[in-house]
Structure formats: C-alpha cells, structure tokens
C-alpha cells in the first residue's frame, strides 16, 4: 500500500468493533497516536461491523469476541472473511484466551489473536502484520496453540464420540438421547466427561476442539 500524495506507504485503515463504548473510545484514542494507522470507522455490534466494512473497505477489522446483542465476534469474523473480492483481515482483540475461543476465531478466518493486556507497541505491530496477511498472536495465545499441537489427542470412548457427533449437528440433550436410545441423564454424564477431556466448558467449545483435533467423522 502506498500513498500517492506522499509517495510513501499508505496508513493501515482500521475498523474497530467493540460493544463497550468506553473501551472503544480508549482504543480510538490510542490508535490515533499510532504511526501508519488510520481509524476509518467504529462499530458496537457485529451487524454494524459488517455494514461499515462493506462501505468503508478497511484493511483490518479489530474485533472483540463478545459483542452483547446480535451476532458475536466469531460469526462476524466468519462473514467478513467469507466475502468475495477484497475482504479485510480480522485481528481479534479480546480478554478471552481459552482454547475453544482461540480455535473458533482462527477457524472463522481471523488473521491474528491478541489479548487486551498487550502493550500498545505490540498492538500496533500486530495491526501492521495483519494488514500484510501475517499471523499475529499474543505470547500466551501462541503458547497455548503450540501446547495444543504437541499434546496427544484426547482418548474418547466410542459412546462419547457418538454423542459428540450428534452434538455437532446441533441436537439438544433430549434429541441426542432419543437418537442413541439412552437416557437424557446418561447424555449429561457423558457430556461432562467429554468437556473434561477436551478442556472446555460449553457445547460450542467441545465441537470446536473436536473439529480442530479431527475427532469427528
């Protein structure tokens, strides 16, 4: 990217998406002081981010994961990066660093994943890296990703794999029980064991990790 008027590199055009007004204001003030970065818009919901991105064509969308009402940051990321033509790079900026959150964001198409505790210089560097399509991860996030790659796949029983496969189709506990001819209480027991083995605490997290570990048929 070059700036025709100045003859040098054009600033990285940023769209900030965060549902907390105070946090968003702080980010805008911080980014205003950053060299080579221009904030072109701000959004408080995923839907706003999608609309503004289509209109403003930013280079990078700085994305929070939890957005309150409407679609969350992961789904917003998925829609932003699944578009045709020129699509922005998405850099997640969040306080959440669970394996499931990281996996879901990366699978949705995020270029980078940063924690809000990072120093401003690290944020600025990550934005420039994301604008070039290079992966940018916070130190703790990179450590978790590497640890997950090194650890062996969790050993699930055949029954647990069957329940996990049903879970991935979106069925609730009652529907899973009917499909597998077991009681709903048995489904709940197996789900607790699955969560423990996968290191998650939600259904979405279990499915995300199962896909990452290739535990689903």
Secondary structure, DSSP 8 states (H G I E B T S, - for coil): -B-TTTSSB--EEEEEE-S-HHHHHHHHHHHHTSTTEEEEEEESSHHHHHHHHHHH--SEEEE-S--SSSS-HHHHHHHHHT-SSS--EEEEEES---HHHHHHHHHHT-SEEEETTS-HHHHHHHHHHHHTT--EE-HHHHHHHHHHHHS------HHHHHHHHHHHTT--HHHHHHHHT--HHHHHHHHHHHHHHHT-SSHHHHHHHHHHTT---
